[in-house]
Amino acid sequence: MHLPTPPRSAYVHVPFCRHRCGYCDFTLVAGRDDLIDRYLLAIGRELERLDRGIVPNGDSARLPLDTLYLGGGTPSHLGPAGLTRLFDLLGSRLLPGAEAEVSVEANPLDVTRELVAALRGCGVTRVSLGGQSLDATTLAALDRDHSPDDVRRAADRLHAAGFAVSLDLMTAAPSQSLAAVEADLDAAIALGVQHVSVYCLTWEKGTAFESQRTKGILRPVDEPLERAMFETAIDRLEAAGFEHYEVSNFAKPGARCRHNEAYWDCRPWEAFGPGAARFDGRTRTTNHRSTTTWMNKVLAGGDSTGDVDAMSDDEAARERLVVGLRRRDGIDREAFRLATGLDADGLIGPALERWLAGGLAHDDGRRIRLTREGLLVSDSLWTAVLRPSG
């Protein structure tokens, strides 16, 4: 029987952006800063949910946290005063510990000296820069609104203030070449960041990019080139001392994203804001994606839930397998059995045999890991785990 444990991580979704990039299908509103005050009011109201059973000792207690992550949207778009107001609200119900990782996503354009000072005053320890590229042509192709110098300036300011810095890079942008990706990686390494996340451009339904693709205006890069770009990212970042610890994530020693690791360990977490999903170990509860609907529901005292995914023990175990196998550490059989009460081989035995025969996985008897080849094609493997046939 599943007994929920108190979450030690929390996610807060900040849905505001200066503009929506053409590839983006995230929950956000662009050019609607008039909603910020109402959003902050709704966040304060949603936090009151913690008084109704999650936090012990009534309304005087706060939820202790090991990690707190503000994502978006663009949290830095709130500016120094807005971020300070948000952290004041969060501090009424959330209590990051002295050694907690507190992360905020930021657009390089927003990283002024005033914002850096505000982040420091709010207790932030880690900033994730949505750089995507350090090449002006690639940034234009991705519909970004900052320049390569903005990324460099932001990283310098954050490092000077003592923050750990993560940089997002995107590959397979329209018309991007392998040489451009190589130059991007070299430029990212030169920034001295502690963490890099590398994502291949995906063409999501409903986005401007997908519409232009169907009209023949934009064209995805060929699959062999896309693969070569990602293999180049692995090679260059590992050569520079980064550990490839999850399919898309690379970290210097000791600089893994602890918040994401809580997700990948399937530990419970709390979440607040439009489109934010909280998890108790079995059930994932997602708020309405519409910012205005979420605000109206919360402020009216109603249920802001948009979707509930209640997993069985078998389904939860299979999800744990997927997120575990996305990591280079893979799955420890005994740890998996202790966490789920189920046997990994009983869940994926036939699929594992195929992976081993095809050079996609390695099995030393104790731990199952995907090989580099397996990681490169990992998205094609998960159906056999989540929806096994027969």
Protein Blocks (a to p, Z undefined) as FASTA:
>chain_A
ZZddddfbdcdddfbdfbdcfkbccdcdehilmlmmmmmmmmmmmmmmmmnomaggijmb
ccddfbdcddedjfklnommlmmmmmmmmmmmpccdfkbccdddddfklmcfklmmmmmm
nopabdcddkkpacfklmmmnopabdfklmmmmmmmmmmnopacdddddehiehiafklm
mmmmmmmmmnopabdcdddddddehiaklmmmmnomaccddfklmmmmmmmmmmmmmmno
pacfbfkbccdehiacfklmmmmnopacddedehiacdehjaccdddfblklmmmmmmno
pafbfbdcdddfklmmmmmmmmmmmpmnlpafklmmmmnopafklmmmmmmmmmmmnopa
ccehjaccddfklmmmmmmmmmmmmmcgZZ
